């Protein structure tokens, strides 16, 4: 009988050691999730991987939703980490949900498109560079049922003002004659890669905006191909994604 107790004790000790080992290796829980702003890169056959603004690469190996990826589409992604680095990726993840962010190119403002671009008041709540994109969190007045408003980031070729060795942009809003005073919040990302210069590795971007009370200017530094480890403002938050009020 004493021998049987010894055997049982050894088995229990082994089981405890096994489960303790499992706990030590299980860094991630399926109940945990992260919400991040990121860029989608299609891999073919409706597959894709995700690049966070800090440079981390995620490979979705399971998804709760069906998602059709678009090239260099900015997204807000809710994901759960399943494992650490494998096959060139920083994490294997499960996608819990994913929402497209309005993603646009910086365009040239000229005499031909000046009217359609507009210059109606709009307020920048926050602005920062992340993942080679200029991210703008903004407020605007909109009335339910109205024609969606247009927002654009432009290089104004009609202006003689210029910043030495920098990039001068304007955040423009076309309200299409809306008289509404109801406040809405929006979010848009603009691709900065076409603005890169070959003679430097960073550039100061100046953004002019016509606020409700006055014209304001914002400056951000765009460091080429560098992870945005600390570029996001402390006041920045995960955006509220809408699709019907602006484009």
GROMACS elastic network, one bead per residue, 0.5 to 0.9 nm:
[ bonds ]
;  ai    aj funct       b0    kb
    1     4     6  0.50430   500
    1     5     6  0.63863   500
    1     6     6  0.87188   500
    2     5     6  0.51300   500
    2     6     6  0.63235   500
    2     7     6  0.88074   500
    3     6     6  0.50703   500
    3     7     6  0.63391   500
    3     8     6  0.87389   500
    4     7     6  0.51133   500
    4     8     6  0.62026   500
    4     9     6  0.85245   500
    5     8     6  0.51038   500
    5     9     6  0.60320   500
    5    10     6  0.85858   500
    6     9     6  0.50387   500
    6    10     6  0.61987   500
    6    11     6  0.86792   500
    7    10     6  0.51241   500
    7    11     6  0.62557   500
    7    12     6  0.86923   500
    8    11     6  0.50704   500
    8    12     6  0.61620   500
    8    13     6  0.85648   500
    9    12     6  0.51470   500
    9    13     6  0.61374   500
    9    14     6  0.85889   500
   10    13     6  0.51059   500
   10    14     6  0.61841   500
   10    15     6  0.86956   500
   11    14     6  0.50538   500
   11    15     6  0.62131   500
   11    16     6  0.86454   500
   12    15     6  0.50713   500
   12    16     6  0.61438   500
   12    17     6  0.85249   500
   13    16     6  0.51450   500
   13    17     6  0.61367   500
   13    18     6  0.85787   500
   14    17     6  0.50753   500
   14    18     6  0.61151   500
   14    19     6  0.87371   500
   15    19     6  0.62133   500
   15    20     6  0.84098   500
   16    19     6  0.52902   500
   16    20     6  0.59633   500
   16    21     6  0.84500   500
   17    20     6  0.50508   500
   17    21     6  0.60723   500
   17    22     6  0.86463   500
   18    21     6  0.50957   500
   18    22     6  0.62879   500
   18    23     6  0.87680   500
   19    23     6  0.62094   500
   19    24     6  0.86129   500
   20    23     6  0.51258   500
   20    24     6  0.62894   500
   20    25     6  0.88325   500
   21    24     6  0.50741   500
   21    25     6  0.63885   500
   21    26     6  0.86535   500
   22    25     6  0.52455   500
   22    26     6  0.60302   500
   23    26     6  0.51362   500
   23    27     6  0.77604   500
   24    27     6  0.71774   500
   25    28     6  0.87927   500
   26    29     6  0.74530   500
   26    83     6  0.89445   500
   27    82     6  0.88166   500
   27    83     6  0.81923   500
   28    31     6  0.85599   500
   28    32     6  0.73185   500
   28    80     6  0.82487   500
   28    81     6  0.64326   500
   28    82     6  0.63365   500
   28    83     6  0.73510   500
   29    32     6  0.54407   500
   29    33     6  0.85219   500
   29    80     6  0.79580   500
   29    81     6  0.78637   500
   29    82     6  0.77077   500
   30    33     6  0.76983   500
   30    80     6  0.64957   500
   30    81     6  0.77894   500
   30    82     6  0.74889   500
   30    94     6  0.88232   500
   31    80     6  0.78343   500
   32    79     6  0.85394   500
   32    80     6  0.60756   500
   32    81     6  0.79338   500
   33    78     6  0.65827   500
   33    79     6  0.53816   500
   33    81     6  0.72562   500
   33    96     6  0.81507   500
   34    77     6  0.79887   500
   34    78     6  0.56196   500
   34    79     6  0.54161   500
   34    80     6  0.62834   500
   34    81     6  0.81187   500
   35    76     6  0.68848   500
   35    77     6  0.55628   500
   35    79     6  0.65278   500
   35   238     6  0.77677   500
   36    52     6  0.71977   500
   36    53     6  0.84726   500
   36    75     6  0.82490   500
   36    76     6  0.56682   500
   36    77     6  0.55053   500
   36    78     6  0.67329   500
   36    79     6  0.83801   500
   36   238     6  0.72892   500
   37    52     6  0.65713   500
   37    53     6  0.68937   500
   37    74     6  0.73285   500
   37    75     6  0.58179   500
   37    77     6  0.64273   500
   37   101     6  0.88688   500
   37   130     6  0.88158   500
   37   238     6  0.72756   500
   37   239     6  0.87320   500
   38    50     6  0.65451   500
   38    51     6  0.56298   500
   38    53     6  0.57381   500
   38    54     6  0.89168   500
   38    73     6  0.84985   500
   38    74     6  0.57973   500
   38    75     6  0.54364   500
   38    76     6  0.63280   500
   38    77     6  0.70997   500
   38   130     6  0.86513   500
   38   131     6  0.74062   500
   39    49     6  0.86345   500
   39    50     6  0.57547   500
   39    51     6  0.52541   500
   39    52     6  0.64491   500
   39    53     6  0.76725   500
   39    71     6  0.87378   500
   39    72     6  0.58264   500
   39    73     6  0.56155   500
   39    75     6  0.60021   500
   39    76     6  0.86312   500
   39   131     6  0.74075   500
   40    48     6  0.66904   500
   40    49     6  0.60900   500
   40    51     6  0.64860   500
   40    52     6  0.89204   500
   40    69     6  0.67017   500
   40    70     6  0.69293   500
   40    71     6  0.66324   500
   40    72     6  0.54449   500
   40    73     6  0.52371   500
   40    74     6  0.62651   500
   40    75     6  0.70355   500
   41    47     6  0.87736   500
   41    48     6  0.55273   500
   41    49     6  0.54746   500
   41    50     6  0.61125   500
   41    51     6  0.75268   500
   41    69     6  0.73480   500
   41    70     6  0.72256   500
   41    71     6  0.56115   500
   41    72     6  0.56718   500
   41    73     6  0.74140   500
   42    45     6  0.84739   500
   42    46     6  0.69515   500
   42    47     6  0.58625   500
   42    49     6  0.64499   500
   42    50     6  0.86372   500
   42    68     6  0.89573   500
   42    69     6  0.58171   500
   42    70     6  0.64991   500
   42    71     6  0.59693   500
   42    72     6  0.80824   500
   43    46     6  0.71517   500
   43    47     6  0.51209   500
   43    49     6  0.69849   500
   43    69     6  0.89662   500
   44    47     6  0.53511   500
   44    48     6  0.71298   500
   45    48     6  0.86707   500
   46    67     6  0.80796   500
   46    68     6  0.61450   500
   46    69     6  0.65087   500
   47    60     6  0.85919   500
   47    68     6  0.82633   500
   47    69     6  0.73884   500
   48    59     6  0.74678   500
   48    60     6  0.74547   500
   48    68     6  0.88498   500
   48    69     6  0.65223   500
   48    70     6  0.89186   500
   49    57     6  0.71779   500
   49    58     6  0.58259   500
   49    60     6  0.64078   500
   50    56     6  0.83198   500
   50    57     6  0.58034   500
   50    58     6  0.50273   500
   50    59     6  0.65603   500
   50    60     6  0.78810   500
   50    77     6  0.89559   500
   51    54     6  0.80478   500
   51    55     6  0.60632   500
   51    56     6  0.57958   500
   51    58     6  0.62991   500
   51   131     6  0.79935   500
   52    55     6  0.53323   500
   52    56     6  0.52697   500
   52    57     6  0.64086   500
   52    58     6  0.77576   500
   52   130     6  0.87336   500
   52   131     6  0.70869   500
   52   227     6  0.85971   500
   52   228     6  0.89168   500
   53    56     6  0.73600   500
   53   129     6  0.89107   500
   53   130     6  0.51619   500
   53   132     6  0.81886   500
   53   133     6  0.89855   500
   53   227     6  0.60599   500
   53   228     6  0.54748   500
   53   229     6  0.76561   500
   54   130     6  0.76786   500
   54   131     6  0.71728   500
   54   226     6  0.81286   500
   54   229     6  0.52391   500
   54   230     6  0.85668   500
   55   131     6  0.73308   500
   55   225     6  0.89648   500
   55   226     6  0.77176   500
   55   228     6  0.74297   500
   55   229     6  0.84966   500
   56    89     6  0.76573   500
   56    90     6  0.58871   500
   56    91     6  0.80076   500
   56   227     6  0.84712   500
   57    88     6  0.80922   500
   57    89     6  0.51642   500
   57    90     6  0.52805   500
   57    91     6  0.67545   500
   57    92     6  0.88850   500
   58    81     6  0.88267   500
   58    89     6  0.58796   500
   58    90     6  0.60725   500
   58    91     6  0.50885   500
   58    92     6  0.58961   500
   58    93     6  0.64659   500
   59    89     6  0.64456   500
   59    90     6  0.81215   500
   59    91     6  0.64229   500
   59    93     6  0.60057   500
   59    94     6  0.85006   500
   60    63     6  0.69535   500
   60    79     6  0.87111   500
   60    91     6  0.86432   500
   60    92     6  0.59969   500
   60    94     6  0.56047   500
   60    95     6  0.63374   500
   61    82     6  0.88459   500
   61    92     6  0.63672   500
   61    93     6  0.60224   500
   61    94     6  0.60520   500
   61    95     6  0.81524   500
   62    92     6  0.89096   500
   62    93     6  0.69421   500
   62    95     6  0.63179   500
   62    96     6  0.88165   500
   63    66     6  0.72548   500
   63    67     6  0.87123   500
   63    79     6  0.88509   500
   63    93     6  0.85517   500
   63    94     6  0.53710   500
   63    96     6  0.62116   500
   63    97     6  0.79197   500
   64    94     6  0.76908   500
   64    95     6  0.61799   500
   64    96     6  0.53828   500
   64    97     6  0.69756   500
   65    95     6  0.74125   500
   65    96     6  0.70167   500
   65    97     6  0.64372   500
   65    98     6  0.81083   500
   67    98     6  0.77393   500
   69    72     6  0.87681   500
   69    73     6  0.74167   500
   70    73     6  0.53649   500
   70    74     6  0.89010   500
   72   103     6  0.84010   500
   72   191     6  0.88840   500
   73   100     6  0.70043   500
   73   101     6  0.73868   500
   73   102     6  0.82507   500
   73   103     6  0.63836   500
   74    99     6  0.86651   500
   74   100     6  0.60964   500
   74   101     6  0.52235   500
   74   102     6  0.71856   500
   74   103     6  0.60174   500
   74   133     6  0.88794   500
   74   188     6  0.88475   500
   74   189     6  0.70590   500
   75    98     6  0.66313   500
   75    99     6  0.54413   500
   75   102     6  0.83988   500
   75   103     6  0.88257   500
   76    97     6  0.84692   500
   76    98     6  0.57758   500
   76    99     6  0.52421   500
   76   100     6  0.65172   500
   76   101     6  0.68454   500
   76   238     6  0.75883   500
   76   239     6  0.79480   500
   76   241     6  0.84137   500
   77    95     6  0.73699   500
   77    96     6  0.78143   500
   77    97     6  0.60409   500
   77    99     6  0.64501   500
   77   100     6  0.86675   500
   78    94     6  0.87303   500
   78    95     6  0.62242   500
   78    96     6  0.53498   500
   78    97     6  0.50868   500
   78    98     6  0.60717   500
   78    99     6  0.87976   500
   79    93     6  0.63151   500
   79    94     6  0.55253   500
   79    96     6  0.52108   500
   79    97     6  0.70139   500
   79    98     6  0.84346   500
   80    92     6  0.87066   500
   80    93     6  0.54651   500
   80    94     6  0.51095   500
   80    95     6  0.65864   500
   80    96     6  0.71152   500
   81    84     6  0.78447   500
   81    91     6  0.64443   500
   81    92     6  0.61717   500
   81    94     6  0.65013   500
   81    95     6  0.89822   500
   82    91     6  0.71708   500
   82    92     6  0.54909   500
   82    93     6  0.51112   500
   82    94     6  0.68136   500
   83    86     6  0.81309   500
   83    90     6  0.86486   500
   83    91     6  0.57002   500
   83    92     6  0.52738   500
   83    93     6  0.71480   500
   84    89     6  0.81869   500
   84    90     6  0.60151   500
   84    92     6  0.65317   500
   85    88     6  0.68863   500
   85    89     6  0.53547   500
   85    91     6  0.50605   500
   85    92     6  0.72713   500
   86    89     6  0.53545   500
   86    90     6  0.66481   500
   86    91     6  0.69628   500
   86    92     6  0.74229   500
   87    90     6  0.85297   500
   89    92     6  0.71782   500
   95    98     6  0.72507   500
   99   241     6  0.72734   500
  100   103     6  0.82641   500
  100   241     6  0.77058   500
  101   187     6  0.71093   500
  101   188     6  0.62901   500
  101   189     6  0.71214   500
  101   239     6  0.87464   500
  101   241     6  0.66577   500
  101   242     6  0.84532   500
  101   243     6  0.87948   500
  102   187     6  0.70389   500
  102   189     6  0.63396   500
  102   190     6  0.86171   500
  102   241     6  0.84893   500
  102   242     6  0.88471   500
  102   243     6  0.80707   500
  102   246     6  0.89428   500
  102   247     6  0.70003   500
  103   188     6  0.59934   500
  103   190     6  0.58942   500
  103   191     6  0.74694   500
  104   107     6  0.88199   500
  104   152     6  0.77583   500
  104   153     6  0.83929   500
  104   188     6  0.75700   500
  104   189     6  0.63522   500
  104   191     6  0.64026   500
  105   152     6  0.82956   500
  105   153     6  0.76530   500
  105   154     6  0.88871   500
  105   189     6  0.84842   500
  105   190     6  0.53528   500
  105   191     6  0.52630   500
  105   192     6  0.77261   500
  105   194     6  0.86560   500
  106   152     6  0.71931   500
  106   153     6  0.51462   500
  106   154     6  0.54741   500
  106   155     6  0.72009   500
  106   169     6  0.85121   500
  106   190     6  0.61797   500
  106   191     6  0.66973   500
  106   192     6  0.74068   500
  106   194     6  0.84189   500
  106   195     6  0.86360   500
  107   152     6  0.75474   500
  107   153     6  0.64696   500
  107   155     6  0.62699   500
  107   156     6  0.88212   500
  108   113     6  0.86689   500
  108   153     6  0.85910   500
  108   154     6  0.53563   500
  108   156     6  0.62284   500
  108   157     6  0.68235   500
  109   112     6  0.80909   500
  109   113     6  0.63876   500
  109   114     6  0.61054   500
  109   117     6  0.76994   500
  109   154     6  0.56945   500
  109   155     6  0.57301   500
  109   157     6  0.58699   500
  109   158     6  0.71611   500
  110   113     6  0.57275   500
  110   114     6  0.57834   500
  110   155     6  0.87902   500
  110   156     6  0.68386   500
  110   157     6  0.58404   500
  110   158     6  0.60943   500
  111   114     6  0.53773   500
  111   115     6  0.80638   500
  111   157     6  0.87486   500
  111   158     6  0.74383   500
  112   115     6  0.76553   500
  112   116     6  0.86273   500
  113   116     6  0.54320   500
  113   117     6  0.61388   500
  113   118     6  0.87694   500
  114   117     6  0.52482   500
  114   118     6  0.63774   500
  114   119     6  0.86584   500
  115   118     6  0.53750   500
  115   119     6  0.84527   500
  115   174     6  0.87264   500
  116   150     6  0.86676   500
  116   174     6  0.71682   500
  116   176     6  0.89436   500
  117   150     6  0.73729   500
  117   151     6  0.77593   500
  117   152     6  0.71279   500
  117   154     6  0.87746   500
  117   172     6  0.66221   500
  117   173     6  0.68100   500
  117   174     6  0.59784   500
  118   150     6  0.82500   500
  118   151     6  0.87661   500
  118   172     6  0.64160   500
  118   173     6  0.56675   500
  118   175     6  0.76040   500
  118   176     6  0.81755   500
  119   122     6  0.87256   500
  119   171     6  0.86542   500
  119   172     6  0.54586   500
  119   173     6  0.53960   500
  119   174     6  0.60211   500
  119   175     6  0.84406   500
  119   209     6  0.88005   500
  119   210     6  0.72029   500
  120   172     6  0.71582   500
  120   173     6  0.52034   500
  120   174     6  0.55864   500
  120   175     6  0.61806   500
  120   176     6  0.87131   500
  120   177     6  0.88421   500
  120   210     6  0.70767   500
  120   211     6  0.84780   500
  120   212     6  0.86824   500
  121   140     6  0.75799   500
  121   141     6  0.86973   500
  121   172     6  0.82346   500
  121   173     6  0.67872   500
  121   174     6  0.85464   500
  121   175     6  0.84487   500
  121   209     6  0.78986   500
  121   210     6  0.51457   500
  121   211     6  0.50047   500
  121   212     6  0.51535   500
  121   213     6  0.84559   500
  121   214     6  0.89448   500
  122   138     6  0.72487   500
  122   139     6  0.62242   500
  122   140     6  0.51950   500
  122   141     6  0.78506   500
  122   171     6  0.84479   500
  122   172     6  0.77793   500
  122   173     6  0.64732   500
  122   209     6  0.72266   500
  122   210     6  0.62226   500
  122   211     6  0.51569   500
  122   212     6  0.64981   500
  123   137     6  0.87859   500
  123   138     6  0.55555   500
  123   139     6  0.51060   500
  123   140     6  0.64417   500
  123   209     6  0.75462   500
  123   210     6  0.75336   500
  123   211     6  0.51419   500
  123   212     6  0.70232   500
  124   127     6  0.70508   500
  124   136     6  0.68870   500
  124   137     6  0.61204   500
  124   139     6  0.64277   500
  124   140     6  0.89653   500
  124   171     6  0.88124   500
  124   209     6  0.77060   500
  124   211     6  0.78230   500
  125   136     6  0.76742   500
  125   137     6  0.53695   500
  125   139     6  0.67209   500
  125   185     6  0.89755   500
  125   235     6  0.88425   500
  125   236     6  0.84557   500
  126   135     6  0.81566   500
  126   136     6  0.60308   500
  126   137     6  0.50603   500
  126   138     6  0.68407   500
  126   233     6  0.73899   500
  126   235     6  0.73047   500
  126   236     6  0.62889   500
  127   134     6  0.71562   500
  127   135     6  0.55951   500
  127   137     6  0.62353   500
  127   138     6  0.85157   500
  127   218     6  0.79920   500
  127   219     6  0.88759   500
  127   220     6  0.79104   500
  127   232     6  0.81808   500
  127   233     6  0.76615   500
  127   236     6  0.81136   500
  128   133     6  0.83779   500
  128   134     6  0.58963   500
  128   135     6  0.54019   500
  128   136     6  0.68952   500
  128   137     6  0.89869   500
  128   219     6  0.89983   500
  128   220     6  0.64789   500
  128   221     6  0.84821   500
  128   222     6  0.89896   500
  128   231     6  0.63310   500
  128   232     6  0.56977   500
  128   233     6  0.67190   500
  128   236     6  0.86252   500
  129   132     6  0.67039   500
  129   133     6  0.56157   500
  129   135     6  0.59824   500
  129   136     6  0.89368   500
  129   192     6  0.88620   500
  129   220     6  0.70682   500
  129   221     6  0.73719   500
  129   222     6  0.63329   500
  129   223     6  0.85881   500
  129   228     6  0.72320   500
  129   231     6  0.61681   500
  129   232     6  0.70219   500
  130   133     6  0.53463   500
  130   134     6  0.65422   500
  130   135     6  0.70362   500
  130   222     6  0.85492   500
  130   226     6  0.88114   500
  130   227     6  0.73490   500
  130   228     6  0.51695   500
  130   229     6  0.86108   500
  130   231     6  0.66806   500
  130   232     6  0.71428   500
  131   134     6  0.83630   500
  131   225     6  0.76012   500
  131   226     6  0.77598   500
  131   227     6  0.65917   500
  131   228     6  0.64991   500
  132   190     6  0.85551   500
  132   191     6  0.64172   500
  132   192     6  0.55257   500
  132   193     6  0.61482   500
  132   222     6  0.76695   500
  132   223     6  0.82512   500
  132   224     6  0.70135   500
  132   225     6  0.67171   500
  132   226     6  0.81690   500
  132   227     6  0.87215   500
  132   228     6  0.87866   500
  133   189     6  0.58780   500
  133   190     6  0.52585   500
  133   192     6  0.52733   500
  133   193     6  0.77206   500
  133   222     6  0.88009   500
  134   188     6  0.82704   500
  134   189     6  0.54759   500
  134   190     6  0.50221   500
  134   191     6  0.65953   500
  134   192     6  0.65686   500
  134   220     6  0.89149   500
  134   222     6  0.85287   500
  135   187     6  0.73818   500
  135   188     6  0.59603   500
  135   190     6  0.65286   500
  136   186     6  0.82448   500
  136   187     6  0.56862   500
  136   188     6  0.54462   500
  136   189     6  0.63108   500
  136   190     6  0.82906   500
  137   185     6  0.75049   500
  137   186     6  0.60116   500
  137   188     6  0.68559   500
  137   189     6  0.89725   500
  137   236     6  0.79683   500
  137   237     6  0.87095   500
  137   239     6  0.70950   500
  138   184     6  0.84893   500
  138   185     6  0.57694   500
  138   186     6  0.52762   500
  138   187     6  0.61516   500
  138   188     6  0.84090   500
  139   183     6  0.66099   500
  139   184     6  0.56214   500
  139   186     6  0.61448   500
  139   187     6  0.87536   500
  140   173     6  0.86869   500
  140   175     6  0.87826   500
  140   181     6  0.85551   500
  140   182     6  0.81106   500
  140   183     6  0.57199   500
  140   184     6  0.53958   500
  140   185     6  0.64200   500
  140   186     6  0.76887   500
  141   175     6  0.81391   500
  141   178     6  0.80685   500
  141   179     6  0.82065   500
  141   180     6  0.58892   500
  141   181     6  0.51142   500
  141   182     6  0.51518   500
  141   184     6  0.59245   500
  141   185     6  0.86976   500
  142   145     6  0.89291   500
  142   146     6  0.73175   500
  142   148     6  0.83337   500
  142   149     6  0.78908   500
  142   175     6  0.78144   500
  142   178     6  0.69795   500
  142   179     6  0.80092   500
  142   180     6  0.54192   500
  142   181     6  0.66272   500
  142   182     6  0.56359   500
  142   183     6  0.64279   500
  142   184     6  0.63889   500
  142   245     6  0.72591   500
  143   146     6  0.55987   500
  143   147     6  0.87145   500
  143   178     6  0.73584   500
  143   179     6  0.78884   500
  143   180     6  0.51430   500
  143   181     6  0.74811   500
  143   182     6  0.63326   500
  143   183     6  0.86742   500
  143   184     6  0.89994   500
  143   245     6  0.86445   500
  144   147     6  0.87589   500
  144   180     6  0.88497   500
  144   182     6  0.88168   500
  144   245     6  0.80704   500
  145   148     6  0.83902   500
  145   245     6  0.86570   500
  146   149     6  0.83714   500
  146   176     6  0.89501   500
  146   178     6  0.76038   500
  146   245     6  0.79738   500
  147   175     6  0.84083   500
  147   176     6  0.73710   500
  147   178     6  0.85777   500
  147   244     6  0.87914   500
  147   245     6  0.75890   500
  147   246     6  0.84646   500
  148   175     6  0.79176   500
  148   176     6  0.83708   500
  148   243     6  0.89882   500
  148   244     6  0.62839   500
  148   247     6  0.67014   500
  149   173     6  0.71847   500
  149   174     6  0.57399   500
  149   175     6  0.50428   500
  149   176     6  0.66946   500
  149   178     6  0.88311   500
  149   245     6  0.62348   500
  149   247     6  0.63438   500
  150   172     6  0.81049   500
  150   173     6  0.56786   500
  150   174     6  0.50567   500
  150   175     6  0.68591   500
  150   176     6  0.83588   500
  150   245     6  0.88354   500
  150   246     6  0.55598   500
  150   247     6  0.51193   500
  151   171     6  0.73128   500
  151   172     6  0.56667   500
  151   174     6  0.65568   500
  151   175     6  0.88958   500
  151   188     6  0.83732   500
  151   246     6  0.69790   500
  151   247     6  0.62827   500
  152   170     6  0.81639   500
  152   171     6  0.59081   500
  152   172     6  0.51938   500
  152   173     6  0.66011   500
  152   174     6  0.87383   500
  152   188     6  0.89385   500
  152   190     6  0.85718   500
  152   247     6  0.86234   500
  153   169     6  0.65217   500
  153   170     6  0.56387   500
  153   172     6  0.61166   500
  153   190     6  0.72602   500
  153   207     6  0.85966   500
  154   157     6  0.89532   500
  154   168     6  0.86470   500
  154   169     6  0.54592   500
  154   170     6  0.52440   500
  154   171     6  0.65192   500
  154   172     6  0.72103   500
  155   158     6  0.88967   500
  155   167     6  0.83399   500
  155   168     6  0.64910   500
  155   170     6  0.65219   500
  156   159     6  0.56809   500
  156   160     6  0.87152   500
  156   168     6  0.78273   500
  156   169     6  0.68271   500
  156   170     6  0.70679   500
  157   160     6  0.77028   500
  159   162     6  0.80457   500
  161   168     6  0.83423   500
  162   165     6  0.88330   500
  162   166     6  0.79279   500
  162   167     6  0.78669   500
  162   168     6  0.63575   500
  163   166     6  0.52171   500
  163   167     6  0.66530   500
  163   168     6  0.63982   500
  163   204     6  0.89245   500
  163   205     6  0.89031   500
  163   206     6  0.78316   500
  164   167     6  0.82674   500
  165   203     6  0.73879   500
  165   204     6  0.77997   500
  166   203     6  0.57706   500
  166   204     6  0.50150   500
  166   205     6  0.59152   500
  166   206     6  0.73343   500
  167   195     6  0.79566   500
  167   203     6  0.71541   500
  167   204     6  0.63360   500
  167   206     6  0.61157   500
  167   207     6  0.85078   500
  168   204     6  0.87054   500
  168   205     6  0.60940   500
  168   207     6  0.62604   500
  168   208     6  0.78629   500
  169   205     6  0.72079   500
  169   206     6  0.59828   500
  169   208     6  0.62985   500
  169   209     6  0.89433   500
  170   206     6  0.80990   500
  170   207     6  0.51816   500
  170   209     6  0.58731   500
  170   210     6  0.87308   500
  170   217     6  0.89331   500
  171   207     6  0.66073   500
  171   208     6  0.62007   500
  171   209     6  0.52259   500
  171   210     6  0.79055   500
  172   208     6  0.87564   500
  172   209     6  0.68446   500
  172   210     6  0.77420   500
  173   210     6  0.87514   500
  174   177     6  0.80681   500
  175   178     6  0.54105   500
  175   179     6  0.85578   500
  178   181     6  0.87748   500
  180   183     6  0.84981   500
  184   245     6  0.83153   500
  185   239     6  0.85393   500
  185   240     6  0.71229   500
  185   241     6  0.87221   500
  185   242     6  0.85535   500
  186   239     6  0.73865   500
  186   240     6  0.66951   500
  186   241     6  0.69223   500
  186   242     6  0.69978   500
  186   245     6  0.84660   500
  186   246     6  0.77414   500
  187   239     6  0.61158   500
  187   240     6  0.71565   500
  187   241     6  0.68810   500
  187   242     6  0.83014   500
  188   247     6  0.88284   500
  191   194     6  0.73249   500
  191   195     6  0.85588   500
  192   195     6  0.54317   500
  192   196     6  0.70975   500
  192   222     6  0.82670   500
  193   196     6  0.55241   500
  193   224     6  0.80475   500
  193   225     6  0.89729   500
  194   197     6  0.85328   500
  196   200     6  0.83097   500
  196   201     6  0.80620   500
  196   202     6  0.78964   500
  196   203     6  0.79639   500
  196   222     6  0.88593   500
  196   224     6  0.71813   500
  197   200     6  0.60053   500
  197   201     6  0.74632   500
  197   202     6  0.81517   500
  197   203     6  0.82585   500
  198   201     6  0.75160   500
  200   203     6  0.73751   500
  200   224     6  0.88826   500
  201   222     6  0.86159   500
  201   223     6  0.61723   500
  201   224     6  0.56082   500
  201   225     6  0.85847   500
  202   221     6  0.69712   500
  202   222     6  0.54301   500
  202   224     6  0.56433   500
  203   220     6  0.86058   500
  203   221     6  0.58529   500
  203   222     6  0.53402   500
  203   223     6  0.66391   500
  203   224     6  0.83083   500
  204   219     6  0.67280   500
  204   220     6  0.58854   500
  204   222     6  0.61879   500
  204   223     6  0.87365   500
  205   218     6  0.81468   500
  205   219     6  0.55877   500
  205   220     6  0.53366   500
  205   221     6  0.60292   500
  205   222     6  0.68834   500
  206   217     6  0.67543   500
  206   218     6  0.56885   500
  206   220     6  0.67089   500
  206   221     6  0.88292   500
  207   216     6  0.82966   500
  207   217     6  0.55354   500
  207   218     6  0.50424   500
  207   219     6  0.62445   500
  207   220     6  0.82583   500
  208   215     6  0.71347   500
  208   216     6  0.58291   500
  208   218     6  0.64981   500
  208   219     6  0.89430   500
  209   214     6  0.86955   500
  209   215     6  0.57941   500
  209   216     6  0.54124   500
  209   217     6  0.63675   500
  209   218     6  0.82682   500
  210   213     6  0.80793   500
  210   214     6  0.62905   500
  210   216     6  0.64114   500
  210   217     6  0.89343   500
  211   214     6  0.52236   500
  211   215     6  0.54955   500
  211   216     6  0.65784   500
  212   215     6  0.80810   500
  220   231     6  0.88496   500
  221   231     6  0.86346   500
  222   226     6  0.88151   500
  223   226     6  0.58809   500
  223   227     6  0.86039   500
  223   228     6  0.87665   500
  224   227     6  0.88107   500
  226   229     6  0.85454   500
  227   230     6  0.85976   500
  227   231     6  0.87419   500
  228   231     6  0.51438   500
  228   232     6  0.71757   500
  229   232     6  0.77457   500
  230   233     6  0.77664   500
  232   235     6  0.82751   500
  232   236     6  0.65611   500
  233   236     6  0.51396   500
  233   237     6  0.86290   500
  234   237     6  0.82848   500
  236   239     6  0.84030   500
  237   240     6  0.89005   500
  242   245     6  0.68839   500
  242   246     6  0.79408   500
  243   246     6  0.65939   500
  243   247     6  0.73822   500
  244   247     6  0.78001   500
